[in-house]
Amino acid sequence: MDQKPYRRLQSLSAANAAGLAFVRRHLASIIIALIAVMGASTLVAYFVSRSDQAQLRDYIWTSRDIRMIQFALLDAQSGVRGVVLSSQPSDFAAFMRGMTALNNADPAVLRTIDARAFDDAQGSSPNLVTDRIARLRDAWSAAVMLGMNHQQAEAEALLDKAQTAQMMMQLQSIIASYLSFRTIKVDAEWQQIAAEQSLVLLINLLGAMIAIAATSYAFASSRREARGRETAIRASLTARHEVETLFGMTEILQSAATRDDVNAVLRATASQLLPDFGGTLYVFNNSRDRLDFATEWGTPSGAPIHIVPDSCWALKRGKPHLNANDAEALRCAHSDCGMAALEIPIVARGEVHGLLVLRGTTLTDDETRKRIQPIVIALADAMSLALSNIALSERLRNQALRDPLTSLYNRRFLEEMLERLTTDAERRRAPVAAIMMDLDHFKNLNDHYGHAAGDLALRDVASAVLACLRPADIGCRYGGEELAILLPDTTLEDALARAEQIRARISVATSSSITVTASFGVASMPENCSRASELLPMADKALYLAKDQGRNRVVAAPMRPSAEMLQLTHAGWNLADKRAGD
């Protein structure tokens, strides 16, 4: 298919668009130029009209003067005839009136008539009219003098000889022709002046319309600019408020010590900046195999408790992802189609810490999404730093409190918790038990299989211990291959059962190529001792008794002399606590 017509249409469309854009950009200058042209045209038309009017005035006055000469000739002729025929004084007065008017005639007017007569005669005397009027004056004056002396016959003979009647007829014909020409010229001038006045009126009307259009355009432009300034001011104030809120959020997050504090700050800030949207925060667990629900704001959405990283496109791509609410959209596997959701990965120091999910029905609108996406990204950035700092603090705290090899608490934490637990037990009149355990023949295992195998055996034993403990129990690495366990609210009998459970689990939890056993010493307060400082030494003595008795066994510390009475007292405490609870 020939693409030239399409390209020609595209080029024409582009040219038209460029022309429209040029007109929009220079519309004010074009309007000003048009108004200037209209003003100049009006001024030129005014001066041209004045010139034509002056010329018309000249035509009218000249025609009047010519008519006066014509009337003067007629008066003089009639006066001459009256004097010659009747010698009446009244006729002489008419003659004198006509002769006076002829003597007072403007020579320029006579020259004008001579020029017209010369043009018409094509080569005759240039002073045809002036000469004939002079000859008529002379003949008429002589005839009048003869008539006044009652010499009518001589007067008539003089007039006939001078051919005054023929000259008068010629002059009347020339003057009539010239007056007809002047009438045509006056009519033409009137028409030209009327046309010029119409043109001036049209120019003035067009100028007025352009001025009105320019005023309307300027008013509309000023209104648009005013609205634009108001919109820009509102947008600036909104952006300033958002920035101040985000800075406030960042400042508060610096004081957040726990994840709960961070979640509370996020809920408050997101509800303030994005009141029309709801959201959910997910955070990676310690093993980083899933994201756990942390908090949400807005209307509850029934969001999933856990998210697998492989089910989220935002985490896969490392970029914001929109889960649109139509069936054809690319949605994450963990998201339903009930509502659109914008998901933002929370990344800090090159590590993903969580996922921020924003929900709302208007997220599919491009303008809305462009407006709120920077805010959501800023929230995610602020949260990423806070979550990163908390993760770092927890990591440092774990390094300070936990053994890096076994993930059990270290000895320092054990000593702090021992004092706290025993003080609390004494206040509540509750028992506290301790288990000391040591791996059997651990030195031989290191010498035979190497320290790497020994470390692996320690980790397996620690995992087995943690699997048997309650959330309130505390497992610690006391030193080397020796472990200690604190069991609050646990009697000696229950502690022995727990130690036996751990011993059995260790034998099946270690590697099949390496056999590991452990010896246990168990002590309880107040059954075996009365002070917190004696609890661990009593359990340690029982541990050595277990080793002396052949290892891989559980041995209890010796009872105090008044142990039976203490057991009865303890039973009474439990009964009283039970009744109080009932």
FIDRENKE-23331 format. One record per residue (C-alpha): y, z, x; residue number from 0. Coordinates in steps of 0.2 Angstrom, whole numbers. Layout:
BEGIN
      Y      Z      X  resi
      Y      Z      X   NUM
...
This chain:
BEGIN
      Y      Z      X  resi
      0      0      0     0
     17     -5      6     1
     27     11     10     2
     44      3     13     3
     50      5     -5     4
     45     23     -5     5
     54     25     12     6
     69     16      5     7
     70     28    -10     8
     68     43      2     9
     82     37     13    10
     93     34     -3    11
     89     51     -9    12
     93     59      8    13
    109     49      8    14
    114     55     -9    15
    110     73     -5    16
    120     72     11    17
    134     64      1    18
    134     78    -12    19
    133     91      2    20
    148     83     10    21
    158     83     -6    22
    153    101    -10    23
    158    106      8    24
    175     97      7    25
    179     98    -11    26
    194    109     -9    27
    201     97      4    28
    198     82     -7    29
    207     90    -22    30
    222     94    -11    31
    222     76     -5    32
    221     70    -22    33
    235     81    -28    34
    246     75    -13    35
    242     57    -17    36
    247     60    -35    37
    263     69    -30    38
    268     55    -18    39
    264     42    -31    40
    275     51    -44    41
    289     51    -32    42
    287     33    -27    43
    286     28    -46    44
    302     39    -49    45
    312     30    -36    46
    306     13    -42    47
    310     17    -60    48
    327     22    -55    49
    330      6    -45    50
    324     -4    -60    51
    335      6    -72    52
    350      3    -61    53
    346    -16    -61    54
    344    -16    -80    55
    361     -7    -81    56
    368    -20    -70    57
    361    -34    -81    58
    368    -25    -97    59
    385    -23    -90    60
    386    -40    -83    61
    380    -48    -99    62
    394    -38   -108    63
    407    -44    -96    64
    401    -62    -99    65
    402    -60   -118    66
    419    -53   -116    67
    424    -69   -106    68
    415    -79   -120    69
    425    -70   -133    70
    441    -72   -123    71
    439    -91   -122    72
    436    -92   -140    73
    451    -81   -144    74
    462    -92   -132    75
    455   -108   -140    76
    458   -102   -158    77
    476    -96   -153    78
    480   -113   -145    79
    474   -122   -160    80
    484   -111   -171    81
    500   -112   -161    82
    499   -131   -159    83
    495   -133   -178    84
    506   -120   -186    85
    517   -112   -173    86
    513    -95   -180    87
    517    -79   -170    88
    500    -71   -174    89
    491    -86   -167    90
    501    -84   -151    91
    496    -66   -150    92
    477    -71   -151    93
    481    -84   -137    94
    489    -70   -126    95
    475    -58   -130    96
    462    -71   -124    97
    472    -76   -109    98
    474    -58   -104    99
    456    -55   -105   100
    452    -71    -94   101
    465    -66    -81   102
    457    -48    -80   103
    439    -55    -79   104
    429    -49    -65   105
    428    -63    -51   106
    410    -57    -47   107
    405    -60    -65   108
    412    -78    -64   109
    404    -81    -47   110
    387    -75    -55   111
    390    -88    -69   112
    395   -101    -56   113
    379    -98    -46   114
    368   -100    -62   115
    378   -116    -67   116
    375   -122    -50   117
    357   -119    -50   118
    355   -127    -67   119
    366   -142    -62   120
    357   -145    -46   121
    370   -150    -34   122
    386   -149    -44   123
    402   -140    -39   124
    398   -122    -34   125
    414   -116    -44   126
    410   -126    -60   127
    414   -112    -72   128
    429   -104    -63   129
    437   -121    -60   130
    435   -126    -78   131
    442   -110    -85   132
    457   -112    -73   133
    460   -130    -80   134
    458   -123    -98   135
    471   -110    -94   136
    483   -122    -87   137
    480   -135   -101   138
    481   -121   -115   139
    497   -114   -107   140
    506   -131   -107   141
    500   -135   -125   142
    506   -118   -131   143
    523   -121   -123   144
    524   -138   -132   145
    518   -131   -148   146
    531   -117   -148   147
    544   -130   -145   148
    537   -139   -161   149
    530   -153   -151   150
    513   -153   -159   151
    510   -171   -156   152
    513   -170   -137   153
    503   -154   -137   154
    488   -162   -145   155
    489   -177   -134   156
    489   -165   -119   157
    474   -156   -125   158
    465   -172   -128   159
    470   -179   -111   160
    464   -163   -103   161
    447   -164   -113   162
    448   -145   -117   163
    437   -147   -131   164
    423   -155   -120   165
    426   -142   -107   166
    425   -128   -120   167
    409   -135   -126   168
    402   -136   -109   169
    407   -118   -105   170
    400   -112   -121   171
    384   -120   -117   172
    383   -113    -99   173
    387    -96   -105   174
    375    -96   -119   175
    361   -102   -108   176
    366    -89    -95   177
    366    -76   -108   178
    349    -81   -115   179
    342    -80    -97   180
    350    -63    -95   181
    342    -58   -111   182
    325    -63   -105   183
    328    -53    -89   184
    333    -38    -98   185
    318    -39   -109   186
    307    -41    -93   187
    316    -26    -85   188
    313    -15   -101   189
    295    -20   -101   190
    293    -16    -82   191
    302      1    -85   192
    291      5    -99   193
    276      1    -89   194
    282     11    -74   195
    286     26    -86   196
    268     24    -93   197
    261     24    -75   198
    272     39    -71   199
    266     48    -87   200
    248     43    -82   201
    250     49    -65   202
    257     65    -71   203
    243     68    -84   204
    230     64    -70   205
    239     76    -58   206
    240     89    -72   207
    221     87    -75   208
    217     88    -56   209
    228    103    -55   210
    219    111    -70   211
    202    106    -62   212
    208    113    -45   213
    214    129    -53   214
    198    131    -63   215
    188    127    -47   216
    198    139    -37   217
    196    152    -51   218
    177    149    -52   219
    176    149    -33   220
    185    166    -32   221
    174    173    -46   222
    158    167    -37   223
    165    174    -20   224
    169    190    -29   225
    152    191    -37   226
    145    186    -20   227
    155    200    -12   228
    149    212    -25   229
    131    207    -23   230
    133    208     -4   231
    141    225     -5   232
    127    231    -17   233
    114    224     -5   234
    122    232     10   235
    123    249      1   236
    105    247     -5   237
    100    242     13   238
    110    256     20   239
    102    268      8   240
     84    261     13   241
     88    263     31   242
     95    280     29   243
     79    285     19   244
     68    277     32   245
     77    286     46   246
     76    302     36   247
     57    299     34   248
     55    296     52   249
     64    312     57   250
     54    322     45   251
     38    315     51   252
     42    321     68   253
     40    338     61   254
     24    335     52   255
     10    345     59   256
     -5    340     48   257
    -11    325     38   258
     -6    333     22   259
     12    335     28   260
     12    316     32   261
      5    312     15   262
     18    322      6   263
     32    313     16   264
     25    296     12   265
     23    300     -7   266
     41    306     -8   267
     49    292      2   268
     38    278     -6   269
     42    285    -23   270
     61    284    -19   271
     62    267    -11   272
     49    258    -22   273
     50    267    -39   274
     42    252    -48   275
     27    251    -38   276
     12    262    -34   277
      2    264    -18   278
    -13    271     -9   279
    -15    277      9   280
    -32    275     18   281
    -35    283     35   282
    -50    279     47   283
    -63    293     49   284
    -68    300     66   285
    -82    288     68   286
    -71    274     63   287
    -84    266     53   288
    -74    267     36   289
    -57    271     29   290
    -56    287     18   291
    -44    289      4   292
    -29    300     10   293
    -16    300     -4   294
     -8    289    -17   295
      8    289    -28   296
     13    281    -44   297
      1    278    -58   298
    -17    283    -54   299
    -26    266    -51   300
    -44    272    -48   301
    -44    266    -30   302
    -60    268    -21   303
    -63    283    -11   304
    -69    274      5   305
    -66    256     12   306
    -77    247     24   307
    -66    238     37   308
    -76    222     35   309
    -72    221     17   310
    -53    220     20   311
    -44    204     25   312
    -28    214     31   313
    -39    223     44   314
    -48    208     49   315
    -33    198     52   316
    -22    212     58   317
     -8    205     46   318
     -1    209     28   319
    -12    202     15   320
     -8    199     -4   321
    -22    202    -16   322
    -16    191    -31   323
    -22    195    -48   324
    -29    177    -52   325
    -47    172    -50   326
    -43    158    -37   327
    -34    170    -25   328
    -42    176     -9   329
    -45    195    -13   330
    -53    209     -2   331
    -70    214     -7   332
    -65    232    -11   333
    -50    226    -23   334
    -52    223    -41   335
    -43    209    -51   336
    -33    220    -62   337
    -17    221    -52   338
     -9    212    -37   339
     -9    222    -21   340
     -1    220     -5   341
    -11    228     10   342
     -2    232     27   343
    -12    238     42   344
     -6    253     50   345
     -6    250     69   346
      1    260     83   347
     -2    258    102   348
    -14    244     99   349
    -25    254     88   350
    -27    253     69   351
    -26    270     61   352
    -26    266     42   353
    -21    254     28   354
     -6    255     16   355
     -9    247     -1   356
      5    243    -13   357
      1    239    -31   358
     12    231    -44   359
     12    217    -57   360
     28    208    -49   361
     20    207    -31   362
     16    189    -35   363
     34    184    -37   364
     40    177    -20   365
     58    184    -21   366
     51    202    -26   367
     38    201    -12   368
     51    195      1   369
     63    209     -4   370
     50    224     -3   371
     39    218     11   372
     50    223     25   373
     51    241     17   374
     32    242     15   375
     31    236     34   376
     44    249     39   377
     34    263     29   378
     18    257     38   379
     26    258     55   380
     33    275     52   381
     16    281     46   382
      7    273     61   383
     18    283     73   384
     15    299     63   385
     -4    296     61   386
     -5    291     80   387
      4    307     85   388
     -7    318     74   389
    -23    309     80   390
    -17    312     98   391
    -13    331     94   392
    -30    333     86   393
    -38    324    101   394
    -29    336    113   395
    -33    351    103   396
    -51    346    102   397
    -51    343    121   398
    -44    361    123   399
    -56    369    111   400
    -71    358    112   401
    -84    354    125   402
    -83    335    129   403
   -101    333    132   404
   -108    342    117   405
    -93    342    105   406
    -96    360    102   407
    -82    373    104   408
    -79    380    121   409
    -81    398    127   410
    -62    401    125   411
    -62    397    107   412
    -78    407    105   413
    -70    423    111   414
    -54    420    100   415
    -65    417     85   416
    -76    432     89   417
    -62    444     88   418
    -55    436     72   419
    -72    436     63   420
    -77    454     68   421
    -60    460     62   422
    -61    451     46   423
    -79    457     43   424
    -74    475     46   425
    -60    473     34   426
    -72    466     21   427
    -86    477     26   428
    -97    461     29   429
   -110    458     43   430
   -107    446     57   431
   -122    439     67   432
   -123    430     84   433
   -136    419     92   434
   -137    416    110   435
   -149    401    115   436
   -154    394    132   437
   -164    378    136   438
   -180    382    144   439
   -183    375    162   440
   -167    365    161   441
   -165    365    180   442
   -182    357    182   443
   -177    344    169   444
   -162    339    179   445
   -172    339    195   446
   -186    328    188   447
   -176    316    176   448
   -159    317    183   449
   -142    324    177   450
   -140    310    165   451
   -156    314    156   452
   -150    332    156   453
   -134    328    148   454
   -143    317    135   455
   -154    332    131   456
   -139    344    129   457
   -131    331    117   458
   -147    330    107   459
   -149    349    106   460
   -130    351    101   461
   -133    338     87   462
   -148    348     81   463
   -138    364     81   464
   -124    357     71   465
   -135    350     58   466
   -142    367     55   467
   -125    376     53   468
   -114    379     38   469
    -96    374     38   470
    -91    392     41   471
   -103    394     56   472
    -96    391     74   473
   -107    383     88   474
   -101    384    106   475
   -106    379    123   476
   -106    396    132   477
   -110    389    149   478
   -121    377    157   479
   -136    375    146   480
   -133    391    136   481
   -126    390    118   482
   -119    403    107   483
   -117    403     88   484
   -107    415     77   485
   -113    417     59   486
   -100    426     48   487
   -107    435     32   488
   -125    434     39   489
   -137    448     41   490
   -149    450     55   491
   -164    444     45   492
   -154    428     39   493
   -149    425     57   494
   -167    426     63   495
   -172    413     50   496
   -157    402     55   497
   -162    403     74   498
   -180    399     70   499
   -174    384     60   500
   -164    378     75   501
   -178    381     87   502
   -190    370     76   503
   -177    356     75   504
   -174    355     93   505
   -192    351     97   506
   -191    336     86   507
   -173    331     89   508
   -175    327    108   509
   -181    311    116   510
   -200    308    115   511
   -202    306    134   512
   -194    323    137   513
   -200    339    129   514
   -186    352    127   515
   -188    370    121   516
   -176    384    119   517
   -176    403    119   518
   -165    413    106   519
   -158    430    106   520
   -151    437     89   521
   -139    452     86   522
   -129    457     71   523
   -115    469     68   524
   -117    483     62   525
   -136    482     62   526
   -137    481     81   527
   -120    486     87   528
   -104    494     80   529
    -91    485     91   530
    -86    467     93   531
    -87    468    111   532
   -105    473    110   533
   -111    458     99   534
   -113    444    112   535
   -120    456    126   536
   -133    462    113   537
   -138    444    108   538
   -139    440    127   539
   -151    454    131   540
   -162    448    117   541
   -161    431    124   542
   -168    437    141   543
   -182    447    131   544
   -187    430    124   545
   -188    422    141   546
   -198    437    147   547
   -210    435    133   548
   -214    417    137   549
   -199    407    131   550
   -198    395    116   551
   -196    409    104   552
   -183    420     94   553
   -181    438     98   554
   -170    451     89   555
   -159    464     98   556
   -165    482     96   557
   -159    491     80   558
   -147    505     81   559
   -154    523     79   560
   -146    524     62   561
   -150    506     57   562
   -160    511     41   563
   -145    521     35   564
   -134    506     39   565
   -145    494     30   566
   -144    505     15   567
   -125    506     16   568
   -125    487     18   569
   -135    485      3   570
   -124    497     -7   571
   -109    487     -1   572
   -117    471     -7   573
   -121    479    -24   574
   -103    485    -26   575
    -96    468    -22   576
   -108    460    -34   577
   -103    472    -48   578
    -84    469    -44   579
    -87    450    -45   580
    -96    452    -62   581
